[in-house]
Amino acid sequence: MPDAFPPEVVAAHTAAGHWDARTVTDLVRANPPDAVAFHAPDATLTWREYDDLSTRLAGRYVAQGWKRGDRLAVLLTGGALTHVAYLAAQKAGLVTVGLGPRAGDAEVTHVLRHTGAVALATRREHRGRPGKEIADRAGVRHVELDLDLPPSTVERTTGLGPDELFFINSTSGTTGLPKCVAQTMNVRKYFGPLAHAAAGFGADEVVASVLPAPYGFGLWSAHLVPAMYGFPTVLTGEFDAGETLRLIERHRVTVLAAVTSQFVMLLNHPAMATADLSSLRVMFTGGERVPYERAAEFERRTGCSVLQFYGSNEAGPISVTSIRDPRERRLSTSGRPVDGTEVRFTADGQLGVRGPGCTPGYVDDDAANARLFTEDGWMLTGDLASLDADGWLTLTGRAADFIIRGGHNVSAPAVEAAVGAYERVAQVAVVGVPDEVLGERACAYVVARGPLTLEDLRAHLAAAGVSKQDWPEYLVVLPELPLGPGGKVDKSALRARPIEAPTRLNS
């Protein structure tokens, strides 16, 4: 599977009006230069400053002697520097490999080796650790990033185009290792007009995106769509419910982008009772099941409309709800399929899609692409769904073995592999258990070799460099695991068990 699309696909989507010739650089430069682009913890930047700083950083990249199309990994918490780094790479002709800010050493090493990244770019310190130490552990060169950049002119005049591979982000897979998803600018820009139509954007919107920037939701809501329409964007370093409420109030935010668990945390925060959220008009959410009652409560307490895109890193936007939809439909379905995207169902009810928001595929992973795409080019989502006579899409389950925690797809086999590598574990099965805030948490059912606590597992997983989102948060030790008729562990029986005072990781 190629990293970008063949000319006939580009021509078809361009002719249909879904793709165009603009790059992110073009979008940035089309905005009023002295208007604010970002309100962020590390800087407030105008569009002119954003453009200038990214050009300066691009000059530093070019001076390293890297070739056009080389891949540069970026590991940052949120802020203006993140988007400067992404834009600088595009200007310098480099492909950004976006790493989630909480990625553990094992994930960082795997992604960098798989993508062949030439270096790892971080701040001097990343979440309390020297960035160079992280790069050294991964065996790659380190590049230190900050916003104190001397003037520079990009010598390489040909940056990346809108239909070239420009970004690679990782996503959970069923093999226990993250897969690397290829993105073009036009694939991600496809969200823009869809979001505009769904939310009824006006000229004076203020967007707040509180999501990790390198994943699909964060990428379109903070890097692409505001640049397309010139909206100032409020960013956070890492999500904090109380700080998010203060930012919405301070900047009079009108459009919030947050996964379900984040808006539930806002509802649960004591400051929710007194924060002035009257400016908020729309919240885009999703990434996991949207609980009807909590979404309805958010609407009642803020006066905004809760909307969702259903989709994924691989599929892009599949369906969307709109401010024009009745509340019952907005909050109980995934909306209607978006313009330009086709859907169909397999014999067992799994949803397949194709359209201008779909990735060209996983990077350098033929086996994974063979599972992702059917022979006739449809992408399989791993979701079970139904479409009613009026065109409303409703999800009914998962075909793949994932736990959706706070909008992040946690691979149950990945957690099982990490836990099973511990010498005190004889057998393990991992399932999702319901959680009021995060949707689901991972519970490890274990047959142990002697005494075993979750603190023991925490120490083992930390030492192994396993990303924290892939740690189990509940531990239940059993004398044996239930087996189904075929001799495999019966996970449905485990899911049906009551969780009776298990050990839980409180972090």
Buried (B, 14 or more C-beta within 10 A) or exposed (E): BEBBBEEEBBEEBBEEEBBEEBBBBBBBBEBEBEEBBBBBBBBEBBBBBBBBBBBBBBBBBBEBEBEBEBBBBBBBBBBBBBBBBBBBBBBBBBBBBBBBBBBBBBBBBBBBEBBEBBBBBBBEEBBEEBBBBBBEBBEBBBBEBEBEBEEBEBEBEEBBBBBBBBBBBBBBBBBBBBBBBBBBBBBBBBBBBBBBBBBEBEEEBBBBBBBBBBBBBBBBBBBBBBBBBBBBBBBBBBBBBBBBBEBBBEBBBBBBBBBBBBBBBBBEBEBBEEBEBEBBBBBBBBBBEBBBEBBBBBBEBBEBBBBBBBBBBBBBBBBBBBBEBEBEBBBBBBBBBBBBBEBEEEEEEBBBBBBBBBBBBBBBBEEBBEBBBBEEEBBBBBBBBEBEEEEBBBBEEBBBBBBBBBBBBBBBBBBBBBBBEBEBBBBBBBBBBEBEBBBBBBBBBBBBEEEBEBEBBBEBBEEEBBBBBBBBBBBBBBEEBBEEEEEEBBBEBBEEBEEEEBBBBEE
